Amino acid sequence: QVHLVESGGGLVQAGGSLRLSCAASGSIFSINLMGWHRQAPGKQRELVAVITKDDNTNYADSVKGRFTISRDNAKNTVSLQMNSLKPEDTAVYYCNVLIIGPFGVANSWGQGTQVTVSS
């Protein structure tokens, strides 16, 4: 089994910064894609950023230049540095990890962490 623990959400004023972290633990052989999604009230969950094992990254257009995703393969962690936050960034942020283990391949999700940006 795999367990994801997220941290770092909270309340911040517009223009401020937050850093989200997600740690994966359990029966893990390797981790391919690691990413962050978000879901605002009344909206569908959307991809925010993703990073491959080789550190190739991709971002939603709405966060390019403001958010930075990074990973530590030795610690099985992924982080999201969010700068210049806007009220429209308010959402529950979910860590998403594609894991290879003794069970095969698993697409695992974190429990979600609330990010609220006030104007």
Residue frames as qw, qx, qy, qz and C-alpha x, y, z in Angstrom:
[[0.000, 0.886, 0.464, 0.000, 0.00, 0.00, 0.00],
 [0.396, 0.287, 0.004, 0.872, 0.96, 3.60, -0.57],
 [0.238, -0.801, -0.461, 0.298, 0.26, 6.56, 1.67],
 [0.331, 0.501, 0.104, 0.793, 0.45, 10.23, 0.64],
 [0.338, -0.712, -0.422, 0.448, 0.65, 13.02, 3.19],
 [0.289, 0.675, 0.196, 0.650, 0.22, 16.62, 2.13],
 [0.401, -0.646, -0.331, 0.559, 1.12, 19.75, 4.04],
 [0.348, -0.101, 0.162, 0.918, 1.49, 23.47, 3.59],
 [0.019, -0.640, -0.555, -0.531, -1.94, 24.80, 2.74],
 [0.253, -0.475, -0.468, 0.701, -3.47, 27.79, 4.47],
 [0.153, 0.917, 0.369, -0.022, -4.76, 31.32, 4.18],
 [0.490, -0.208, 0.163, 0.831, -2.70, 34.00, 2.47],
 [0.236, 0.775, 0.150, -0.566, -3.31, 37.45, 1.06],
 [0.720, 0.664, 0.161, 0.121, -3.18, 38.09, -2.66],
 [0.309, 0.851, -0.372, 0.204, 0.40, 38.47, -3.79],
 [0.527, -0.606, 0.569, -0.177, 1.67, 36.19, -1.07],
 [0.478, 0.394, -0.776, -0.119, 3.33, 32.79, -1.25],
 [0.824, -0.294, 0.372, -0.310, 2.73, 29.28, -0.01],
 [0.259, 0.444, -0.845, -0.148, 4.63, 26.04, -0.38],
 [0.908, -0.095, 0.090, -0.397, 2.85, 22.70, -0.58],
 [0.046, 0.472, -0.880, -0.019, 4.59, 19.41, 0.07],
 [0.920, -0.010, -0.038, -0.389, 3.58, 15.81, -0.44],
 [0.115, -0.508, 0.852, -0.053, 5.41, 12.77, 0.87],
 [0.866, 0.077, -0.337, -0.361, 4.80, 9.25, -0.40],
 [0.231, -0.452, 0.828, -0.241, 5.50, 6.22, 1.72],
 [0.881, 0.077, 0.304, -0.355, 4.84, 2.51, 1.59],
 [0.757, -0.017, 0.588, 0.286, 5.72, -0.25, -0.83],
 [0.396, 0.875, -0.065, -0.272, 7.36, 1.83, -3.55],
 [0.821, 0.073, 0.303, 0.478, 9.75, 0.62, -6.22],
 [0.302, -0.002, 0.222, 0.927, 9.80, 3.86, -8.14],
 [0.204, 0.735, 0.440, -0.474, 7.68, 6.93, -8.82],
 [0.440, 0.377, 0.482, 0.657, 7.12, 8.17, -12.33],
 [0.013, -0.604, -0.230, -0.763, 4.88, 11.20, -12.61],
 [0.273, -0.471, -0.587, 0.600, 4.25, 13.44, -9.62],
 [0.043, 0.428, 0.335, 0.838, 1.87, 16.31, -9.79],
 [0.068, 0.314, 0.542, -0.777, -0.59, 18.69, -8.23],
 [0.083, -0.510, -0.661, -0.544, -4.22, 19.19, -9.14],
 [0.069, 0.125, 0.449, -0.882, -6.75, 21.58, -7.66],
 [0.118, -0.534, -0.770, -0.327, -10.48, 21.84, -7.35],
 [0.102, -0.073, 0.209, -0.970, -12.30, 25.06, -6.65],
 [0.358, 0.335, 0.708, -0.509, -15.90, 25.08, -5.38],
 [0.596, 0.616, 0.289, -0.426, -18.30, 24.31, -8.19],
 [0.429, 0.714, -0.469, -0.293, -15.54, 23.53, -10.64],
 [0.981, 0.115, -0.150, 0.039, -13.91, 20.40, -12.00],
 [0.683, -0.561, 0.299, 0.361, -10.55, 19.24, -10.75],
 [0.578, 0.803, -0.131, 0.051, -7.78, 20.58, -12.94],
 [0.847, -0.005, -0.079, 0.525, -4.10, 19.86, -13.43],
 [0.177, -0.967, 0.076, 0.169, -1.83, 22.53, -11.96],
 [0.158, 0.768, -0.616, -0.071, 1.65, 21.12, -12.53],
 [0.995, -0.043, 0.086, -0.006, 3.37, 17.82, -13.20],
 [0.006, -0.779, 0.623, 0.073, 6.98, 16.65, -13.04],
 [0.926, 0.191, -0.321, -0.064, 8.56, 13.51, -14.45],
 [0.873, -0.400, 0.037, 0.275, 11.26, 11.40, -12.90],
 [0.656, 0.190, 0.132, 0.718, 13.77, 13.25, -15.12],
 [0.183, -0.543, -0.240, 0.784, 12.54, 16.63, -13.83],
 [0.020, 0.258, 0.522, 0.813, 10.65, 17.59, -16.96],
 [0.094, 0.402, 0.592, -0.693, 7.80, 19.87, -15.95],
 [0.034, -0.427, -0.600, -0.675, 4.51, 21.08, -17.33],
 [0.012, 0.287, 0.502, -0.816, 2.22, 23.76, -15.95],
 [0.205, 0.758, 0.620, 0.005, -1.29, 24.99, -16.46],
 [0.322, 0.560, 0.173, 0.743, -1.24, 28.27, -18.35],
 [0.347, -0.848, -0.204, -0.345, -2.88, 30.01, -15.40],
 [0.694, -0.699, 0.083, 0.154, 0.07, 29.32, -13.09],
 [0.787, 0.307, 0.025, 0.534, 3.04, 29.55, -15.44],
 [0.288, 0.583, -0.168, 0.741, 5.68, 31.91, -14.11],
 [0.437, -0.623, 0.206, -0.615, 4.16, 31.90, -10.63],
 [0.889, -0.324, 0.259, -0.194, 4.27, 28.27, -9.48],
 [0.325, 0.587, -0.741, -0.026, 7.25, 25.93, -9.43],
 [0.959, -0.199, 0.022, -0.199, 7.04, 22.17, -8.98],
 [0.205, 0.626, -0.740, 0.136, 10.00, 20.16, -7.73],
 [0.948, -0.211, -0.151, -0.182, 10.69, 16.68, -6.44],
 [0.177, -0.640, 0.734, -0.144, 13.15, 14.80, -4.30],
 [0.802, 0.141, -0.518, -0.264, 13.45, 11.27, -5.62],
 [0.356, 0.211, -0.807, 0.422, 15.47, 10.09, -2.63],
 [0.163, 0.054, 0.639, -0.750, 12.69, 11.15, -0.25],
 [0.010, 0.435, 0.854, 0.285, 9.73, 10.45, -2.54],
 [0.002, -0.675, -0.425, 0.603, 8.44, 13.97, -2.11],
 [0.279, 0.508, 0.441, 0.685, 6.99, 16.56, -4.43],
 [0.158, -0.553, -0.349, 0.740, 6.58, 20.24, -3.65],
 [0.248, 0.709, 0.460, 0.473, 4.76, 23.17, -5.18],
 [0.274, -0.341, -0.183, 0.880, 6.09, 26.66, -4.56],
 [0.145, 0.754, 0.575, 0.282, 3.29, 29.12, -5.21],
 [0.277, -0.285, -0.098, 0.913, 4.16, 32.80, -5.57],
 [0.188, 0.063, -0.216, -0.956, 2.14, 35.86, -6.52],
 [0.064, 0.349, 0.932, -0.077, -1.01, 34.08, -5.42],
 [0.271, -0.151, -0.265, -0.913, -4.34, 35.32, -6.70],
 [0.578, -0.006, 0.469, -0.668, -7.86, 34.87, -5.29],
 [0.825, 0.294, -0.222, -0.428, -8.62, 32.60, -8.24],
 [0.403, 0.366, -0.826, 0.142, -5.97, 30.20, -6.96],
 [0.489, -0.232, 0.576, -0.612, -8.26, 29.39, -4.04],
 [0.819, 0.105, -0.445, -0.347, -9.00, 25.67, -4.12],
 [0.828, -0.395, 0.396, -0.041, -8.31, 22.34, -2.53],
 [0.362, 0.680, -0.619, -0.154, -4.96, 21.14, -3.84],
 [0.958, -0.121, 0.229, -0.121, -4.35, 17.43, -4.33],
 [0.138, -0.587, 0.759, 0.244, -1.08, 15.62, -4.72],
 [0.919, 0.291, 0.076, -0.254, -1.14, 12.93, -7.41],
 [0.183, -0.623, 0.744, 0.156, 1.56, 10.32, -7.84],
 [0.893, 0.275, -0.261, -0.243, 2.02, 7.45, -10.30],
 [0.404, -0.603, 0.673, -0.145, 3.75, 4.72, -8.32],
 [0.772, 0.236, -0.574, -0.135, 5.27, 1.40, -9.29],
 [0.413, -0.498, 0.650, -0.398, 5.34, -1.16, -6.52],
 [0.155, -0.106, 0.982, 0.002, 4.94, -4.84, -5.80],
 [0.457, 0.479, 0.624, -0.416, 1.24, -4.34, -6.54],
 [0.493, 0.535, 0.519, 0.449, 1.96, -3.06, -10.04],
 [0.164, 0.266, 0.096, 0.945, 1.14, 0.53, -11.00],
 [0.172, -0.688, -0.656, 0.260, -0.99, 2.71, -8.78],
 [0.091, 0.549, 0.145, 0.818, -2.32, 6.22, -9.38],
 [0.427, -0.483, -0.629, 0.434, -2.49, 7.61, -5.86],
 [0.048, -0.742, -0.171, -0.646, -4.09, 10.79, -4.53],
 [0.197, 0.050, -0.580, 0.789, -3.46, 12.78, -1.39],
 [0.076, -0.582, -0.756, 0.290, -6.24, 13.83, 0.94],
 [0.141, 0.772, 0.322, 0.529, -6.15, 17.42, -0.26],
 [0.394, -0.390, -0.323, 0.767, -5.06, 20.64, 1.39],
 [0.136, 0.893, 0.429, 0.013, -7.00, 23.90, 1.35],
 [0.394, -0.043, 0.082, 0.915, -5.42, 27.01, -0.13],
 [0.044, 0.869, 0.492, -0.033, -7.34, 30.23, 0.36],
 [0.395, 0.080, 0.088, 0.911, -6.18, 33.51, -1.14],
 [0.012, -0.799, -0.496, 0.339, -7.90, 36.64, 0.11],
 [0.401, 0.648, 0.254, 0.596, -8.17, 39.80, -1.94]]
